Amino acid sequence: MPDLEGIGDAVTGTLAARALEPGAGEADGHSHEKNCLNCGAALAGPYCHACGQKAHVHRTLSAFWHDILHSVFHFEGKIWRTLPMLALHPGVLTRRYIEGERASFVSPIALFLFSAFLMFAVAGMTGAFDSAGNPQRTTAQEIARASAKIERLEASRAEAIAEKRSTARIDGRIAETRAELAIMKKISVGTTPKAQISTKGAPPFLKGWIDKAARNPDLLLYKLKTNAYKFSWALIPISVPFVWLLFPRHRRFPLYDHTVFVTYSLCFMMLLLIIASTVGLLIPLIASLAWLVPPFHMYRHLKETYGLKRSGALWRTFLLVGFAFVAVSLFVTIIAGLGAVD
């Protein structure tokens, strides 16, 4: 059954991305007022020069839903100029954005938000994050511990209300713990024997969540999905230092350039995953062949962005592929550690 929550996430992500993205002379489809309805200044365009508010403020439901649909499906036209460049000439797109050509393309961070939300929505609908179908027995002790945690949080919430403090953070923890408890109760009916995973030789800080993974892999998978969704942005700061290592003596390439490069590259990889996982449902071979695309895209992206010769782009691509696996491993380790924390 389709993950309707995932569809909502995709819409939310698109709206959030659009909120970060400035306009570029795009028509809004409305007639304009002569004076700003916010500050009264005379208008000479789609926005007030004094306060920045839009010239037209609608008060109809049809216009409200038009704005939502327009943001989700059109992205104000920029997306259709950005995606072909990202796929075919990623380095040209990156270099043009770095050098100041901002109005023509979707910014890296806005496109990243859009891609991340859409990726998790599609993964939820296609079952990419589902387990292999082997339910794991959850012990009564684990369920009791989660129930006790909810009771403690409820008590803390009552104290916060009595002291007239915000309960938003506690409410979030309660909701998350209840969701985990529901997962544990659901898979507690399974009969699969406890997985035998050895922690011998593992670093002390990893032994805890390895033990939890052995007891309940489905719960760990659920937490991985939740934390990956929340902290997907962390892939950017994790990856930037690795790209910097490819150009340690090139002062003409500051960290800003590497950040834009990394963000656009991650956007492409997420969009590729979306296409591969969707088309792969019908043609599995497509999903397999998709793994061959990233190295070629990285090569072209590096060569065009940094103006490299073929040899320089080749050896950097080889290293970047390895760095990418290291960065993803670090990211998974971090979110797995977060998932192991009660």
Order of alpha helices (4+ residues) and beta strands (2+ residues): alpha-alpha-alpha-alpha-alpha-alpha-alpha-alpha-alpha-alpha-alpha-alpha-alpha-alpha
